[in-house]
């Protein structure tokens, strides 16, 4: 987290949903879902279309378990300061790096090829990521959740929820976070499945729209997070703007997907 969470239950639910939506736009997520959807698009098109949702279910299961565990074992209702700052810096560094890597990916992809999102974690899985089994896809999503960034986010919103409404709300927020991820990753899986069906100029242009959107969202969010951490003035200016920033990220993400989906449609005869 790069800023305090809201301290009213309704605001917290909305913020956690937006955090899940934003988390689903993580280039590592998009790269993994891209690979799963492409692998299954020809022989298992239904699995390809649902690969993002299956991935998010596994990822969200770990987030929900972590939230429940933190709520059951820690009762002070306050997140350690070191956890918040360390988690924030890790998030900033990874988002910035992934944003830059995806800009490079768009610029280096030959004009006749579709751009593929670039990620880090997917490279560790090797051929395991080439699967068409729903349970294995969910397990890959779960493996992606085993990172300090994801676990620290779950711990932070869980502790805030315990303070407001007890441990059941922490588990419920894990499910809300999962729904946010499913919205983004599910759209990505469906979009990639459609892209594979089409390899024409429109598909190539659409892939570049999404590539730049992913990159600039990552760089922009990292920049805001870094500004909060290094400048008290910036932290004051951005205080209370978490929901507004979350809405902006959500709107940009949905608009980017909508533009890319529209571009990927067959040209009128």
N, C-alpha and C positions, 0 to 999 in steps of 0.2 A: 504494500500500500504506500502511496505517496502522500496521503493526507488522512486526517481523522474521518471515520465513518459517521453518518448521521446518528443522532442519539434519540430518534423517535422511530417506532417500529415500522410505520408505513414508509418513511424515508429510507430506512435500512433495507426493507424488502426491495424497493425500487432500485436502490444503489447496487445491491448484490446481483439483481437481474442484469443490470447494465454492465457490471463487472464480468459476469458470465458471457454476455454478448461480446464484450471487448476481448475477453480471454480467447473466445473462439476465433477471433481475428488474428491471434498470434501466428506469425508466419510458420512456426514449427507445426502448429495444428493444421494449417492450410496445406502445407507441403505433404504431411502424412496422409490427410484425406485425399489430396490430389493423387498420390501414388496408389492408394487403395481403390479409388474410383476408376482410375485408368486400368489397373490390373484386371478389374472385373467387368469393365464396360462391354467387352465383346461377348463373353460367354455367360456372364451373370449380370445382365443390365439392372435387374431389380436390386441386387446387392449393391451395385455401384451407386445407384440413386440414394440408397439408405446408408451408405458407408459413413457419412458424416454423423448421422444420428447415433449409429451403433458405437462409433468412436467416442462420442460425447457421453453416452450412457456409462461406458467403462470409466472414463475420466471423472465423471460426476460422482460415480459410486465411491471412488477414493476420497474425493473432496468431502462428501457427506459423512463418510466414516471418520475422517479426520476431525470434522466439525463436531460430531457427536462425542468422540473421544476427548477432545479438548474441553467440551462443555461438562463432561462427566468427571473429569479429573482436576480441572482448575476452576475455582469458585470465586476468585477476587473480582472478576468482571473487568479487568484492565489488562491490556496487552503490554508486555514488556517493551520499553522504549528501544532497546537494542534490536528486538525482533522486527519492529516496524521499520527502523532505519536500514537494517541490513537487507530485509526483504525488498525495500524500496530501491536500494542501489542495485541489487541483482536484477530487478525488473528493468530498471533504466538501462543498464549495460546490455542486457540481452535484446531488449526491444530496439535499441540503437544499432547494435550489430546486425540484427536480422533485417532491419530496415535498409541498411546500407547494402547488405548482401543481395537483397531483392531488387534494388535499383540497378546494381551491377548485372544481375540476371536478366533484367529486361533489356538493358543496353547491349549485352553480349549475345543475346539469342538471335540467330540469323533471321532475316526478314521472312523467310519461307517456313519458319517453325513456330509452334505455339509455345508461349512462355510457361514454364513450370515454376511455381513458388519454391523458394529455397529455404531450407530449415537445417537445424543442427541435429536434433534428437533422432530423426528418422534414419540418419546414417548409421547409428549404433545398432539398429535392428536387423540390418542386412536383408536377407531373403525371408525373414520371419514376416516382414511387412507385405509380402506377396501372398496374400491369403484371401479366400473367398468365404471362409466360415464366419458367421456372425459373432460367435462367442470369441473367436480369436481376435477379430477386429475390436471388440469391446475390451479384451485384455490388453491390446496395444494401447488403446486410449487410457487404460488404467496405469500402464507403465509410464506414460507421458506425465501423469499426475505426480509421480514420485520425484519431485524437484522442490528445492527450498522455496522458490518463488510461489508455486501453487500451494504448498502446505502452509506457508506463512500467511497467505491471503485467507485460507480457510480458518486458520487459528484466530486471525484478527476479527473476522466478522462473527465467528462463533463466540468469542469472549464478549463482544459488544451485545450480541443477542441474549446471552445468559444474563447479563446485567439488566436488560430490559424486560425479558419475559420468560426466563428459565431455559433449561436445556432442550425441551422439545422444539423451541424456536430455532435453535442452532441447527438441528437436523433438518427442519423445514427450509431454512435458508440454503443448506447444501443442495436441496432439490431445486430451489429457485435458481441458484447459480447454474445448475445442470441445464435447466430449461433455457437460460440465456445462451449457453454454449451450443445447445442443440439447434437453436434458431440460426446461428451463424454457420456452424459446421454442417448442419443439414442442408442449408442453401448451397454451401460450397460443393458438397458431394453431388447434389442434383445438377449443379452448373457444370462440373467437370464431366459428368456422364453425358450431358448434352454436347459439350465441347468435343468429346471423343467421337461422337457420331458425325461431327462436322469438322473437316480439316481445311476449310476454304479461307479466303482472305478475311471474311467477317469474324471467323473464329480466332484468327491470329490477332486481329485488332482487339477483340474482346479480352483476350488473355493479357494484352499489354495494359488495358484499362485496369484490370484487376491487379496486375503486378505492381503498377505505380501506386494504386490505392493502398495496397497492403504495406508497401514500403513507406509511404509518407505518413500513414497512420502510426506505424511503429516509431518512426523518427519524431513525429509530433508529440506523441504521448511521452516518449522518453525525454524530450526537451522540457515539457511541462514538469515532469517528475524531478528532473535534475534542478530546474529553477527553484522549486519548492525547497529542495534539500540544501542548496548552497546560498540562497538569498532570503533573508528574513522579509525583505520588502515584497519579493515575489510571493512568498508564502502568505503574507497578509492580503495581497491583492487577489490571490486565488482561493482564499479561505471562504468556505461556503459555496464554492462554485462546482463542487463535485458532481452534483446532479446535472447541471447545465453542460459540463464537459462530457459527461456520460451520454447525454442525449445527442450532443453533436457527433460523438463517435458513432453512436447507433445510426444516426441519420446518414452519415457519410458511408458507413458500411453497407446499409441497405440500398442507398442510391447507387453505389458502385456495383453491387450485385445486379441491381435492376438494369443498369446500363449495359453491363456485360451480357446478361441474359438476352436483352433486346438485340444486341449486336450479333449474338450467336444464333438468332433465328434465321431460318432460310430467307434468302432475298426474294421479294415478290416476283412472280413470273412476268 
